[in-house]
């Protein structure tokens, strides 16, 4: 793979286009060259044929004096976010050949702000996974060690930023699918408050949990993207009327900040993860923050609760994919056989597993025992967070209890794969914002691998997380490195 110069931040690229020091076409060509050179990582599954026209339109708008916050910035989006004229397959054979006729709101807001959507990033099939190994396009590789996974399900979007293909990207987070791959690849990953970013045009996995969120290398870029994509959308009934006011913080934002370390997240972590967490806490104390331990007892039920909610919602949402409207249709003797065969051939094993478990949990006689009970526990978990925020401003945990694991290591053990999200799923259950911050490295088998620390804020306090990230950058506590390739 050719070695390209370090990619500037989205903030710097937009400034260069605005001042005439760069052109949108040149930035697009550079992004395409980087993507082509990094094909072995399998992070990008399709390119946007309309990207050149987008770049030319941005150039014309800038020449006319229009101020665009993302002028000419190349962006990759996850393959479950609709972009007009591009394939949207969710990493699945069942949507092979489907081309989106419309833009997701998040994608439309990016292009309205001057960004150029270069293409689609690889993902676990229908966002079901924690390793980006279940994609019909094959696994995405971690640029720090190609023998290891980048996390998931937004692994392609994380690798796009970690490997310097684009300065920012979009993923979706249902139970950690932005934050966990951000930690395993060494970049920022933000899961916003539920409803803060419109879900219109995001192919649903679990509707009460899904959220679109950005990957970036700097707090300034997180703020830049969130100011563009967040905000009320009348086409999404769950969208919140909370105008974005994001800005990167300073060291002053850490002074007096009350940080609660979740006690239940301290066991079962590798030595490198524990060291990174402790170093981050020391940096916070040194900057004047108040650090204490808090307990959220119901978190021990979070994984079970999450899957008993996510799988039934997935079963319902994926019922529409039967070959009658979307994607290929299997030939059979009658409609019922065709639908059955289409789903059998089109869905991968993990998706089939979750559909079956979700259907079982919703079936007569089991709904109250499983799904209904899980919804009640979800409320208890949210109440635990609410009580914790009476005493602290933000909560902190490791993002993942371990760094990137080897490809194939957990694919034969679904429960081990699900446990990779032990620190992240509760955030989605409670609808809270969470941010993974690159916090250090752990050497495994002679290879240095990134680890992340997760900060969780009260609902609608997403801006607090981005200011905190800027403050950690100011005191040198964020370790955004680049893999050597």
RODO-2510 file (C-alpha; in nm, 4 decimals, decimal comma):
residues 485
     n   res          X          Y          Z
     1     x     0,0000     0,0000     0,0000
     2     x     0,1455     0,3402    -0,0968
     3     x     0,2188     0,5765     0,1888
     4     x     0,0164     0,8968     0,1585
     5     x     0,0807     1,2201     0,3468
     6     x    -0,1117     1,2496     0,6724
     7     x    -0,4661     1,3583     0,5931
     8     x    -0,5543     1,7017     0,7365
     9     x    -0,8622     1,7409     0,9534
    10     x    -1,2014     1,8133     0,8015
    11     x    -1,1821     2,1586     0,9591
    12     x    -0,8538     2,2323     0,7795
    13     x    -0,9704     2,0879     0,4473
    14     x    -1,2885     2,2965     0,4475
    15     x    -1,0824     2,6064     0,5277
    16     x    -0,8435     2,5307     0,2414
    17     x    -1,1301     2,5022    -0,0070
    18     x    -1,2876     2,8230     0,1229
    19     x    -0,9605     3,0179     0,0842
    20     x    -0,8860     2,8716    -0,2580
    21     x    -0,5843     2,6694    -0,1424
    22     x    -0,7583     2,3443    -0,2453
    23     x    -1,0415     2,2407    -0,4745
    24     x    -1,3210     1,9923    -0,4066
    25     x    -1,2195     1,7935    -0,7163
    26     x    -0,8629     1,7612    -0,5910
    27     x    -0,9792     1,6444    -0,2487
    28     x    -1,2108     1,3910    -0,4105
    29     x    -0,9343     1,2545    -0,6331
    30     x    -0,7038     1,2253    -0,3333
    31     x    -0,9706     1,0350    -0,1388
    32     x    -1,0314     0,7985    -0,4313
    33     x    -0,6584     0,7318    -0,4619
    34     x    -0,6342     0,6554    -0,0902
    35     x    -0,9337     0,4209    -0,1084
    36     x    -0,7891     0,2374    -0,4079
    37     x    -0,4507     0,1996    -0,2400
    38     x    -0,6159     0,0585     0,0740
    39     x    -0,8369    -0,1951    -0,1025
    40     x    -0,6758    -0,4743     0,0981
    41     x    -0,8440    -0,3373     0,4123
    42     x    -1,1876    -0,3900     0,2511
    43     x    -1,3262    -0,0813     0,4240
    44     x    -1,5194     0,0576     0,1245
    45     x    -1,7791    -0,1494    -0,0616
    46     x    -1,9044     0,0972    -0,3250
    47     x    -1,8283     0,4421    -0,4641
    48     x    -2,0704     0,7229    -0,5346
    49     x    -2,0965     0,7852    -0,9106
    50     x    -2,2353     1,1294    -0,8328
    51     x    -1,9380     1,2391    -0,6205
    52     x    -1,7674     1,4341    -0,9010
    53     x    -2,0871     1,6281    -0,9690
    54     x    -2,1151     1,7007    -0,5956
    55     x    -1,7573     1,8307    -0,5915
    56     x    -1,8224     2,0592    -0,8904
    57     x    -2,1399     2,1911    -0,7294
    58     x    -1,9473     2,2724    -0,4125
    59     x    -1,6816     2,4579    -0,6146
    60     x    -1,9533     2,6666    -0,7804
    61     x    -2,1161     2,7479    -0,4472
    62     x    -1,7850     2,8511    -0,2918
    63     x    -1,7026     3,0655    -0,5969
    64     x    -2,0395     3,2375    -0,5537
    65     x    -1,9408     3,3361    -0,2000
    66     x    -2,1419     3,0758    -0,0102
    67     x    -1,9894     2,9770     0,3236
    68     x    -2,0010     2,6007     0,3644
    69     x    -1,8857     2,4405     0,6917
    70     x    -1,7791     2,1178     0,5169
    71     x    -1,6714     2,2695     0,1846
    72     x    -1,5282     1,9917    -0,0305
    73     x    -1,4640     1,7525     0,2591
    74     x    -1,4763     1,3881     0,1405
    75     x    -1,6916     1,1649     0,3619
    76     x    -1,7682     0,7929     0,3666
    77     x    -2,0965     0,6705     0,5134
    78     x    -2,1982     0,3288     0,6392
    79     x    -2,3723     0,1026     0,3889
    80     x    -2,7045     0,1236     0,5775
    81     x    -2,7365     0,5009     0,5206
    82     x    -2,9206     0,5828     0,1982
    83     x    -2,7514     0,8081    -0,0566
    84     x    -2,9265     0,8777    -0,3854
    85     x    -2,7919     0,6720    -0,6722
    86     x    -2,5660     0,4508    -0,4616
    87     x    -2,6117     0,0854    -0,3620
    88     x    -2,7474     0,0444    -0,0099
    89     x    -2,7047    -0,3211     0,0756
    90     x    -2,6437    -0,3225     0,4536
    91     x    -2,3654    -0,5712     0,3840
    92     x    -2,6241    -0,8334     0,2830
    93     x    -2,6881    -1,0501    -0,0208
    94     x    -3,0599    -0,9940     0,0234
    95     x    -3,0216    -0,6318    -0,0918
    96     x    -2,7798    -0,7043    -0,3746
    97     x    -2,8489    -0,4637    -0,6604
    98     x    -3,0660    -0,2247    -0,4611
    99     x    -2,9872     0,1400    -0,5451
   100     x    -3,1246     0,4086    -0,3186
   101     x    -3,3714     0,6543    -0,4762
   102     x    -3,3346     0,9084    -0,1952
   103     x    -3,0980     1,0568     0,0624
   104     x    -3,1042     0,9886     0,4329
   105     x    -3,1458     1,3156     0,6216
   106     x    -2,7935     1,2889     0,7652
   107     x    -2,6485     1,2398     0,4157
   108     x    -2,8556     1,5238     0,2717
   109     x    -2,7345     1,7577     0,5456
   110     x    -2,3738     1,6629     0,4756
   111     x    -2,4043     1,7514     0,1080
   112     x    -2,5989     2,0695     0,1861
   113     x    -2,3048     2,1733     0,4058
   114     x    -2,0609     2,1146     0,1199
   115     x    -1,9358     1,7632     0,1952
   116     x    -1,8780     1,5177    -0,0884
   117     x    -2,0057     1,1671    -0,0155
   118     x    -1,7403     0,9465    -0,1737
   119     x    -1,9041     0,6104    -0,1133
   120     x    -2,0238     0,3445     0,1272
   121     x    -1,8279     0,1769     0,4067
   122     x    -1,8355    -0,1935     0,4893
   123     x    -2,0345    -0,3189     0,7876
   124     x    -2,1586    -0,6278     0,9657
   125     x    -2,4696    -0,7529     0,7866
   126     x    -2,7651    -0,5356     0,8882
   127     x    -2,5416    -0,3916     1,1647
   128     x    -2,5526    -0,7211     1,3541
   129     x    -2,2049    -0,7873     1,4857
   130     x    -1,9052    -0,6518     1,6711
   131     x    -1,6264    -0,7315     1,4269
   132     x    -1,7348    -0,6493     1,0670
   133     x    -1,6811    -1,0139     0,9779
   134     x    -2,0411    -1,0951     0,8816
   135     x    -2,0564    -0,8692     0,5746
   136     x    -2,1469    -1,0303     0,2439
   137     x    -1,8469    -0,8381     0,1039
   138     x    -1,6068    -1,0140     0,3390
   139     x    -1,4381    -0,8874     0,6555
   140     x    -1,2831    -0,5450     0,7003
   141     x    -0,9261    -0,5558     0,8330
   142     x    -0,7825    -0,3505     1,1171
   143     x    -0,5053    -0,1215     0,9822
   144     x    -0,3084    -0,1684     1,3060
   145     x    -0,2904    -0,5436     1,2421
   146     x    -0,4679    -0,6911     0,9379
   147     x    -0,4993    -1,0238     1,1208
   148     x    -0,7358    -0,8544     1,3642
   149     x    -1,0868    -0,7118     1,3422
   150     x    -1,1642    -0,3383     1,3474
   151     x    -1,4705    -0,3884     1,5661
   152     x    -1,8230    -0,3453     1,4416
   153     x    -2,0729    -0,3142     1,3137
   154     x    -1,9395     0,0164     1,1719
   155     x    -1,5911    -0,1251     1,1127
   156     x    -1,5557     0,0144     0,7606
   157     x    -1,6424     0,3670     0,8743
   158     x    -1,3936     0,3448     1,1617
   159     x    -1,1159     0,2180     0,9341
   160     x    -1,1895     0,4974     0,6843
   161     x    -1,0780     0,7505     0,9448
   162     x    -0,8104     0,5393     1,1151
   163     x    -0,6391     0,4626     0,7818
   164     x    -0,6622     0,8229     0,6561
   165     x    -0,9044     0,7519     0,3719
   166     x    -1,1340     1,0381     0,4725
   167     x    -1,1074     1,2767     0,7690
   168     x    -1,4566     1,1944     0,8972
   169     x    -1,7188     0,9278     0,8359
   170     x    -2,0643     0,8252     0,9522
   171     x    -2,1667     0,5003     1,1189
   172     x    -2,4678     0,3809     1,3139
   173     x    -2,4741     0,2712     1,6766
   174     x    -2,7334     0,0265     1,8105
   175     x    -2,5398    -0,1183     2,1030
   176     x    -2,1895     0,0219     2,0590
   177     x    -2,1391    -0,0035     1,6833
   178     x    -1,9726     0,3389     1,6571
   179     x    -1,7917     0,3509     1,9904
   180     x    -1,6455    -0,0019     1,9971
   181     x    -1,4808     0,0117     1,6512
   182     x    -1,3592     0,3634     1,7298
   183     x    -1,1788     0,2213     2,0338
   184     x    -1,0341    -0,0736     1,8413
   185     x    -0,8985     0,1497     1,5627
   186     x    -0,7839     0,4481     1,7693
   187     x    -1,0224     0,7292     1,6695
   188     x    -1,3146     0,9192     1,8194
   189     x    -1,6626     0,7675     1,7888
   190     x    -1,9735     0,9519     1,9089
   191     x    -2,3128     0,7950     1,9704
   192     x    -2,5559     1,0890     2,0105
   193     x    -2,8605     1,1076     2,2357
   194     x    -3,1429     0,9020     2,0872
   195     x    -3,3326     1,1338     1,8531
   196     x    -3,0551     1,3922     1,8265
   197     x    -2,9714     1,2842     1,4685
   198     x    -3,2520     1,1881     1,2332
   199     x    -3,2935     0,8183     1,1538
   200     x    -3,4795     0,8944     0,8297
   201     x    -3,3011     0,6982     0,5596
   202     x    -3,1130     0,4741     0,8027
   203     x    -3,2087     0,1111     0,7395
   204     x    -3,3470    -0,0012     1,0732
   205     x    -3,1972    -0,2762     1,2860
   206     x    -3,3608    -0,1987     1,6225
   207     x    -3,5654     0,1172     1,5929
   208     x    -3,5645     0,2153     1,9606
   209     x    -3,1851     0,1827     1,9821
   210     x    -3,0366     0,2947     1,6467
   211     x    -2,8517     0,6250     1,6113
   212     x    -2,6262     0,7684     1,3411
   213     x    -2,2959     0,9014     1,4735
   214     x    -1,9626     1,0359     1,3439
   215     x    -1,6037     0,9124     1,3499
   216     x    -1,3232     1,1691     1,3585
   217     x    -0,9664     1,2336     1,4715
   218     x    -1,0262     1,5643     1,6507
   219     x    -1,2857     1,7158     1,8805
   220     x    -1,3129     2,0078     1,6366
   221     x    -1,4159     1,7699     1,3575
   222     x    -1,6708     1,6005     1,5834
   223     x    -1,8223     1,9417     1,6567
   224     x    -1,8162     2,0353     1,2887
   225     x    -2,0030     1,7231     1,1758
   226     x    -2,2527     1,7237     1,4620
   227     x    -2,3447     2,0879     1,3978
   228     x    -2,4356     1,9788     1,0444
   229     x    -2,6210     1,6492     1,0943
   230     x    -2,7983     1,7053     1,4289
   231     x    -3,1312     1,8803     1,4687
   232     x    -3,5013     1,8180     1,4318
   233     x    -3,6335     1,6384     1,1247
   234     x    -4,0120     1,6289     1,0624
   235     x    -3,9675     1,3033     0,8678
   236     x    -3,8522     1,1202     1,1824
   237     x    -4,1163     1,0940     1,4544
   238     x    -3,8473     1,0292     1,7175
   239     x    -3,6382     1,3323     1,6171
   240     x    -3,5791     1,5852     1,8959
   241     x    -3,6030     1,9612     1,8637
   242     x    -3,2589     2,0330     2,0089
   243     x    -3,0567     2,2706     1,7885
   244     x    -2,6893     2,1691     1,7895
   245     x    -2,4373     2,3968     1,9584
   246     x    -2,1182     2,1953     1,9401
   247     x    -1,7717     2,3355     1,9977
   248     x    -1,4400     2,1768     2,0975
   249     x    -1,3547     2,2517     2,4585
   250     x    -1,0418     2,3653     2,6393
   251     x    -0,8633     2,2595     2,9558
   252     x    -1,0966     2,4941     3,1451
   253     x    -1,3874     2,2631     3,0640
   254     x    -1,2276     1,9954     3,2810
   255     x    -1,1868     2,2117     3,5903
   256     x    -1,4551     2,1205     3,8434
   257     x    -1,6059     1,8532     3,6169
   258     x    -1,7540     1,5726     3,8278
   259     x    -1,6547     1,2391     3,6747
   260     x    -1,8039     0,9122     3,7951
   261     x    -1,6211     0,5867     3,7284
   262     x    -1,8759     0,3075     3,6947
   263     x    -1,7641     0,0429     3,9429
   264     x    -1,9304    -0,2407     3,7510
   265     x    -1,7057    -0,1707     3,4492
   266     x    -1,3742    -0,2172     3,6319
   267     x    -1,3549    -0,5969     3,6318
   268     x    -1,2585    -0,8193     3,3394
   269     x    -1,0475    -0,5657     3,1503
   270     x    -0,7053    -0,6336     3,0047
   271     x    -0,4022    -0,4699     3,1635
   272     x    -0,3661    -0,2197     2,8797
   273     x    -0,7296    -0,1115     2,9018
   274     x    -0,7012    -0,0658     3,2786
   275     x    -0,3805     0,1358     3,2357
   276     x    -0,5413     0,3626     2,9744
   277     x    -0,8436     0,4226     3,1944
   278     x    -0,6244     0,5055     3,4949
   279     x    -0,4064     0,7402     3,2879
   280     x    -0,7152     0,9234     3,1662
   281     x    -0,8467     0,9566     3,5201
   282     x    -0,5090     1,0894     3,6361
   283     x    -0,5148     1,3486     3,3576
   284     x    -0,8651     1,4547     3,4604
   285     x    -0,7594     1,4933     3,8229
   286     x    -0,4548     1,6898     3,7148
   287     x    -0,6772     1,9268     3,5173
   288     x    -0,8975     1,9917     3,8206
   289     x    -1,1784     1,7398     3,7681
   290     x    -1,3334     1,5554     4,0605
   291     x    -1,3199     1,1777     4,0134
   292     x    -1,5226     0,9320     4,2202
   293     x    -1,6675     0,5830     4,1883
   294     x    -2,0382     0,5266     4,1343
   295     x    -2,2404     0,2070     4,1198
   296     x    -2,5079     0,1176     3,8646
   297     x    -2,6211    -0,2259     3,9913
   298     x    -2,8560    -0,3036     3,7023
   299     x    -2,5750    -0,2897     3,4473
   300     x    -2,5105    -0,6587     3,5058
   301     x    -2,8387    -0,7211     3,3230
   302     x    -2,7598    -0,4878     3,0308
   303     x    -2,6355    -0,7453     2,7762
   304     x    -2,9311    -0,9807     2,8275
   305     x    -3,1766    -0,6903     2,8246
   306     x    -3,0244    -0,5432     2,5114
   307     x    -3,0476    -0,8624     2,3072
   308     x    -3,4017    -0,9382     2,4255
   309     x    -3,5035    -0,5970     2,2900
   310     x    -3,2803    -0,5671     1,9837
   311     x    -3,3533    -0,9122     1,8410
   312     x    -3,7335    -0,8825     1,8504
   313     x    -3,7127    -0,5369     1,6922
   314     x    -3,4821    -0,6785     1,4253
   315     x    -3,7265    -0,9626     1,3603
   316     x    -3,9986    -0,7082     1,2968
   317     x    -3,7887    -0,4665     1,0904
   318     x    -3,6361    -0,7312     0,8657
   319     x    -3,9705    -0,8929     0,7826
   320     x    -3,9939    -0,6559     0,4839
   321     x    -3,6978    -0,8208     0,3110
   322     x    -3,8534    -1,1155     0,1302
   323     x    -3,7646    -1,0599    -0,2364
   324     x    -4,1019    -0,9109    -0,3256
   325     x    -3,9890    -0,5447    -0,3282
   326     x    -3,6172    -0,5202    -0,2550
   327     x    -3,3193    -0,7089    -0,3946
   328     x    -3,3098    -1,0450    -0,5751
   329     x    -3,5980    -1,2928    -0,5669
   330     x    -3,5446    -1,6669    -0,5505
   331     x    -3,7354    -1,8724    -0,8056
   332     x    -3,9782    -2,1203    -0,6494
   333     x    -4,3122    -2,2906    -0,7032
   334     x    -4,5245    -2,0307    -0,5219
   335     x    -4,4934    -1,6977    -0,3395
   336     x    -4,4472    -1,8514     0,0051
   337     x    -4,1686    -2,0787    -0,1134
   338     x    -4,0052    -1,7886    -0,2971
   339     x    -4,0077    -1,5712     0,0152
   340     x    -3,8707    -1,8534     0,2295
   341     x    -3,5930    -1,9376    -0,0134
   342     x    -3,5051    -1,5708    -0,0674
   343     x    -3,4588    -1,5155     0,3040
   344     x    -3,2705    -1,8423     0,3463
   345     x    -3,0269    -1,7538     0,0681
   346     x    -3,0119    -1,3803     0,1312
   347     x    -2,9559    -1,3551     0,5075
   348     x    -2,6324    -1,4663     0,6705
   349     x    -2,6147    -1,6942     0,9738
   350     x    -2,5960    -1,4196     1,2358
   351     x    -2,8947    -1,2336     1,0920
   352     x    -3,0948    -1,5556     1,0733
   353     x    -3,0008    -1,6352     1,4337
   354     x    -3,1220    -1,2978     1,5577
   355     x    -3,4436    -1,3094     1,3564
   356     x    -3,5261    -1,6530     1,4978
   357     x    -3,4487    -1,5542     1,8565
   358     x    -3,6404    -1,2284     1,8162
   359     x    -3,9445    -1,4019     1,6714
   360     x    -3,9371    -1,6543     1,9558
   361     x    -3,9224    -1,3763     2,2184
   362     x    -4,2277    -1,2097     2,0616
   363     x    -4,4315    -1,5266     2,0187
   364     x    -4,7475    -1,6077     2,2066
   365     x    -4,6709    -1,7272     2,5561
   366     x    -4,3182    -1,5859     2,5611
   367     x    -4,3724    -1,2138     2,5022
   368     x    -4,4352    -1,1414     2,8721
   369     x    -4,1555    -1,3694     2,9863
   370     x    -3,8909    -1,2132     2,7639
   371     x    -3,9558    -0,8939     2,5658
   372     x    -4,1954    -0,7347     2,8134
   373     x    -3,9689    -0,8145     3,1078
   374     x    -3,6669    -0,6792     2,9221
   375     x    -3,8502    -0,3508     2,8642
   376     x    -3,9109    -0,3215     3,2375
   377     x    -3,5432    -0,3859     3,3128
   378     x    -3,4547    -0,1253     3,0505
   379     x    -3,6440     0,1275     3,2584
   380     x    -3,4521     0,0248     3,5704
   381     x    -3,1200     0,0689     3,3888
   382     x    -3,2231     0,4161     3,2743
   383     x    -3,3247     0,5002     3,6319
   384     x    -2,9792     0,3943     3,7562
   385     x    -2,8200     0,6423     3,5160
   386     x    -3,0586     0,9172     3,6261
   387     x    -2,9649     0,8652     3,9921
   388     x    -2,5956     0,8645     3,9095
   389     x    -2,6218     1,2029     3,7388
   390     x    -2,7458     1,3597     4,0614
   391     x    -2,3848     1,3375     4,1834
   392     x    -2,1712     1,3513     3,8680
   393     x    -2,1650     1,5331     3,5338
   394     x    -2,0315     1,2474     3,3216
   395     x    -1,9703     0,8767     3,3679
   396     x    -1,6662     0,6880     3,2431
   397     x    -1,5918     0,3240     3,1539
   398     x    -1,3605     0,1426     2,9165
   399     x    -1,5172     0,1376     2,5706
   400     x    -1,4173    -0,2260     2,5249
   401     x    -1,2688    -0,4585     2,7880
   402     x    -1,0016    -0,5660     2,5393
   403     x    -0,8248    -0,4378     2,2266
   404     x    -0,8871    -0,5760     1,8778
   405     x    -0,9155    -0,9549     1,8697
   406     x    -0,8076    -1,1837     1,5880
   407     x    -1,0346    -1,2510     1,2930
   408     x    -1,2254    -1,5742     1,3449
   409     x    -1,1534    -1,5789     1,7175
   410     x    -1,5152    -1,5228     1,8238
   411     x    -1,7186    -1,6085     1,5151
   412     x    -1,7893    -1,9605     1,6407
   413     x    -1,9055    -1,8375     1,9812
   414     x    -2,1941    -1,5892     1,9514
   415     x    -2,2074    -1,5267     2,3261
   416     x    -1,8399    -1,4263     2,3312
   417     x    -1,9056    -1,1883     2,0413
   418     x    -2,2046    -1,0355     2,2194
   419     x    -1,9922    -0,9816     2,5314
   420     x    -1,7677    -0,7459     2,3309
   421     x    -2,0399    -0,4832     2,3821
   422     x    -2,0619    -0,5244     2,7593
   423     x    -1,9584    -0,1616     2,8238
   424     x    -2,1657     0,0030     2,5514
   425     x    -2,5164    -0,1464     2,5254
   426     x    -2,6558     0,0222     2,8369
   427     x    -2,6022     0,3635     2,6777
   428     x    -2,8418     0,2740     2,3957
   429     x    -3,0943     0,1206     2,6325
   430     x    -3,1073     0,4501     2,8237
   431     x    -3,0977     0,6673     2,5095
   432     x    -2,7889     0,8556     2,6325
   433     x    -2,4945     1,0066     2,4426
   434     x    -2,1614     0,8233     2,4613
   435     x    -1,8183     0,9092     2,3249
   436     x    -1,5198     0,6797     2,2814
   437     x    -1,1918     0,8657     2,3211
   438     x    -0,8597     0,7160     2,2003
   439     x    -0,6748     0,6764     2,5279
   440     x    -0,3680     0,4592     2,4811
   441     x    -0,2151     0,1464     2,3378
   442     x    -0,1756    -0,2124     2,4512
   443     x     0,0882    -0,4412     2,3069
   444     x    -0,0447    -0,7866     2,2206
   445     x     0,1816    -1,0469     2,0612
   446     x     0,4299    -0,7737     1,9795
   447     x     0,1743    -0,5471     1,8085
   448     x     0,0636    -0,2131     1,9547
   449     x    -0,3169    -0,1904     1,9467
   450     x    -0,5380     0,1083     2,0384
   451     x    -0,7734     0,1116     2,3358
   452     x    -1,0489     0,3586     2,4164
   453     x    -1,2203     0,5158     2,7140
   454     x    -1,5942     0,5869     2,7027
   455     x    -1,7603     0,8952     2,8487
   456     x    -2,1380     0,8985     2,8983
   457     x    -2,3391     1,2175     2,9535
   458     x    -2,7025     1,2823     3,0478
   459     x    -2,9538     1,2976     2,7654
   460     x    -2,9120     1,6014     2,5369
   461     x    -2,5728     1,6813     2,6866
   462     x    -2,3845     1,5627     2,3777
   463     x    -2,2071     1,8976     2,3588
   464     x    -2,0574     1,8317     2,7024
   465     x    -1,8840     1,5217     2,5654
   466     x    -1,7285     1,7088     2,2731
   467     x    -1,6078     1,9874     2,5028
   468     x    -1,4605     1,7213     2,7325
   469     x    -1,2793     1,5685     2,4350
   470     x    -1,1313     1,9063     2,3463
   471     x    -1,0238     1,9519     2,7058
   472     x    -0,8500     1,6142     2,7088
   473     x    -0,6733     1,7076     2,3857
   474     x    -0,5570     2,0328     2,5450
   475     x    -0,3948     1,8501     2,8390
   476     x    -0,2414     1,5825     2,6172
   477     x    -0,4598     1,2970     2,7409
   478     x    -0,5910     1,1908     2,3980
   479     x    -0,3698     0,9548     2,2003
   480     x    -0,4739     0,9697     1,8353
   481     x    -0,2003     0,7783     1,6547
   482     x    -0,1783     0,6536     1,2974
   483     x    -0,1022     0,2920     1,2059
   484     x     0,2166     0,2362     1,0078
   485     x     0,1327     0,0909     0,6661
***
